[in-house]
Structures are given as C-alpha cells and as structure tokens.
Amino acid sequence: MKRPVVVKLGSSLVAGAGGRVRRSLVRARAREIAALVGGGTPVCVVSSGAIALGLPRLGLTGRPRSLPRLQAASALGQARLQRIWDEALGREGLAAAQVLLTAADVADRAAYVNARNTLAALFALGAVPVVNENDATATDEITFGDNDALAAQVAILVRARLLVLLTEVAGVYSCAPGTPGAELLPSGADTGAAELGAGSPGGKGGMQSKVLAAELAASAGIPTVIAAGAGAYVLAAIVAGEPRGTRFQPGDRSPSAFKLWLLHGKPVAGRLHVDDGARQALTDDGASLLAVGVARVEGRFEPGDAVEVVGSDGAAFAKGIAGAAAAELAGRPRGVEAVHRDRLVLY
C-alpha cells in the first residue's frame, strides 16, 4: 500500500455564510479523493466546519466566546459535518469513517499507537477517515490549537507522503492578497518575511497557523502544500507535483515512528540542564543521560513525562522520556538514569 495523503479543508471551504453547506466544493474534492483511492493512494481528510455548521442550530450568527457554547455548537455541527462527507464520499463509492481526536490522544503513547493502527486498518479497507478534534471534551489546556496543527499531527501519525492544506486563497502571499504588491510565494522557504493574516470569522486558524503546521510536517519529512481548495482540478494537480500554491520541502531526516511521536506529539513537562561532559556523551557517543550529568532540574515531572535537555549555552538540543522524577534527579545522585538513550532524540 502506498503512503497516504492527508487533506485538510478549512471551515470556509465546507460552510458558507449562515452555515450554508458548500456541497459542490465538497463533492468536487470527494471525486478527486475517490480517484486517488482508486489509484491505490489512501487518503485521510481533516475537516473543519463543525462549529460553523452548528451555530445556526443555536440561533447564533458568529462564534460565541464561552467555551461551553463553542463545544455545544461543535457537538451539533459535527453530526452534520460527518453526514456531508458521508454523502459526498458515498456518491463516489467510498465509506467515510469518523475519527475524533484530542491532544491527549496524541500525547499518550498507547492511545497514539492505537489511533495509528485504527487509521491503518481503515486505509486497508479502502475507507476514508474524516478526522476532527473532539471539541466537545477538549479543554483550553489540551487542544491542538486549530485544525491546521491537527492535520500536521495526523500527517506525522500516519507517515503521510504529502500534506495538503486547502484554503480560500491560492497559497501564502507576501502580504494580504489583493493589496498592492502582494505576491504568491511558491516556496515555503520564502514565507519567513510574509505578513500572515488571522483566521476567518467562521474558523479559528489563519495563514500563520497553516505555515506553522506546514513547517512542523516538513520538519518530520513530509512535504506540505498550502493551496486554494476551490475548483474542479485541485488535489490531482498537487499530488502530481504541479506548481500549485506554496510548497514546503521536507527536511532531510526521517526519524523512527517513536521519535516522531516524541518530537512532535509529546508535550514537554520539564527541562534538564546538563554539563558539557554529559552533552558530549549524548551527542557524540550515543550514551544515556545519567543524573550525575544533570546540573539543574527545571519544572515538575514524573517518570514517563517528556523533558528537554539543555546545554550550558542555554539552548535545548535534545528531548527524551524521563526515567526518574524531578525530585529524584536533584542533587545529581549517582547510579540514576535520567533518560535512556533509546528514549532520546537529538534536535
């Protein structure tokens, strides 16, 4: 089986003004998804739009500020969103599967592996997973932030061959599209100086969140394209490598699945400041980090939490899974392993 393609659609592509469903656009993308699946390429859809579709059911015209009302809108709209994709993909002979994730599912290794196995089984069955964040249970502290970040995490989770972030505009522009001097930037390497806008009224992310997500996926070895989602010929052109939108080239490294999870899925709970000898042992000799090499402990963490390893210059150079609690590492005790080398990845 080929490596999958992950396609993310923003809220404004799925729902128009007043929560009106943009059925022709969704159906056009469903046709292209069916062509890819028929050609042997699994596809995973990350779809925004639940809140925008749920607002009319609450009698609201704009996003409420309170978290419970947002979650209520999402819960009402999610059922409608899944029906839209189920109908559009069903017209093409494909089954749409609903997968709702939270950031906690990504942070927990067992849940992460289980989600990966579930998605792999769906791909093998020829189904199309339609992924969204489980807004009804997520809190401010355990959210992905937006669906662009979720799409990047899903792409890393399934080891995608390509991540496509579809939006209303043709890609990343040097400044707001339509303003004098605005130019489409075909390369992600040129987006550093761009003036990036905020999200649409019906959505949460903006171009800045898309660039951050693209950079995250690219750093994990996954090429990413930010492009316009409207039109009859979108995905086929991007997957074929045609110059559409803004393309972020993948990094040189291709870490193992575990190290990808550790790098991008596991939140940091603390920091270990090490001396120069310990740093050399980690970077040059591939050794484990012993407590005797830890000069200072920052934060409160327990065994199994993720920690960053910081050199004497103050810069973090590695991330790993703590083998001991913060309190146990204080005082540089001998014979205690702070981070095992197999649970450590260098930046």
Disulfide bonds with the S-S distance in Angstrom:
none
